[in-house]
Amino acid sequence: MALEKVFTSSVDEVYNVGSGTGYSVTEMINQIAESIGKPITPTLSPRRPGDTAQLIASIAKIERDLGWKPERSLKEMIDSAWQAESKVS
């Protein structure tokens, strides 16, 4: 089990945890709007100097070392976050 190795290992490691899949800002906004049931009208702006065109965390190391793989879709993650936030508010 992945967590057992984390708790029993004496070696400090850094792991990226994510989906390993890139999503555009538009995809994120559309999914958030769907999950919360309200339209979102973003203000579009040009990319800022220094902004990367694409940023995707590699999850190869955590898959290799700990056997961890993402199990949830973007929709599931946003739905879960919204449900948690709704309980706090």
C-alpha positions as CSV (number, residue, x, y, z in Angstrom):
1,M,0.0,0.0,0.0
2,A,1.3,3.4,-0.9
3,L,0.7,5.1,2.4
4,E,2.5,2.3,4.3
5,K,5.7,3.0,2.4
6,V,5.4,6.8,3.2
7,F,5.0,6.2,6.9
8,T,7.7,3.5,7.2
9,S,10.4,5.0,5.0
10,S,13.3,6.8,6.5
11,V,14.1,8.6,3.2
12,D,12.6,12.0,2.7
13,E,11.1,12.4,-0.8
14,V,9.0,14.9,-2.7
15,Y,6.2,13.7,-4.8
16,N,3.9,15.5,-7.2
17,V,0.3,14.5,-6.6
18,G,-2.2,15.3,-9.3
19,S,-4.0,13.8,-12.2
20,G,-1.1,13.8,-14.6
21,T,-3.4,15.4,-17.1
22,G,-3.5,19.0,-18.1
23,Y,-6.7,21.1,-18.1
24,S,-7.2,24.5,-19.6
25,V,-8.5,27.4,-17.6
26,T,-11.6,27.3,-19.7
27,E,-12.2,23.6,-18.9
28,M,-11.8,24.3,-15.2
29,I,-14.2,27.2,-15.3
30,N,-16.8,25.2,-17.3
31,Q,-16.5,22.3,-14.8
32,I,-16.8,24.6,-11.8
33,A,-19.8,26.3,-13.2
34,E,-21.4,22.9,-13.9
35,S,-20.6,21.7,-10.4
36,I,-21.9,24.7,-8.5
37,G,-24.9,25.1,-10.8
38,K,-24.2,28.7,-11.6
39,P,-22.9,30.4,-14.7
40,I,-19.4,31.9,-14.5
41,T,-18.5,34.7,-16.9
42,P,-14.7,35.1,-16.7
43,T,-12.8,38.2,-17.7
44,L,-10.4,37.2,-20.4
45,S,-6.9,38.7,-20.4
46,P,-3.8,38.1,-22.4
47,R,-1.2,35.8,-20.9
48,R,1.1,37.6,-18.5
49,P,4.8,37.8,-19.2
50,G,6.4,34.6,-17.7
51,D,3.2,32.6,-17.7
52,T,3.8,29.1,-19.2
53,A,1.6,27.9,-22.0
54,Q,1.2,24.6,-20.2
55,L,2.0,23.2,-16.8
56,I,1.4,19.6,-15.9
57,A,2.9,17.9,-12.9
58,S,4.6,14.7,-13.6
59,I,3.2,11.9,-11.4
60,A,5.7,9.3,-12.8
61,K,7.8,9.2,-9.6
62,I,4.8,8.6,-7.2
63,E,3.4,6.0,-9.5
64,R,6.8,4.2,-9.7
65,D,7.8,4.5,-6.0
66,L,4.5,4.2,-4.3
67,G,2.2,2.6,-6.9
68,W,-0.1,5.6,-6.5
69,K,-2.5,6.5,-9.3
70,P,-5.2,9.1,-9.5
71,E,-8.7,7.7,-9.1
72,R,-10.9,10.7,-9.6
73,S,-11.9,12.7,-12.7
74,L,-11.8,16.5,-12.8
75,K,-15.6,16.5,-12.3
76,E,-15.3,14.3,-9.2
77,M,-12.6,16.5,-7.7
78,I,-14.4,19.8,-8.3
79,D,-17.7,18.3,-7.1
80,S,-16.0,17.0,-3.9
81,A,-14.3,20.4,-3.3
82,W,-17.6,22.2,-3.8
83,Q,-19.5,19.9,-1.4
84,A,-16.8,20.5,1.3
85,E,-16.8,24.2,0.7
86,S,-20.6,24.3,0.8
87,K,-20.6,22.7,4.3
88,V,-18.2,25.3,5.6
89,S,-20.1,28.3,4.3
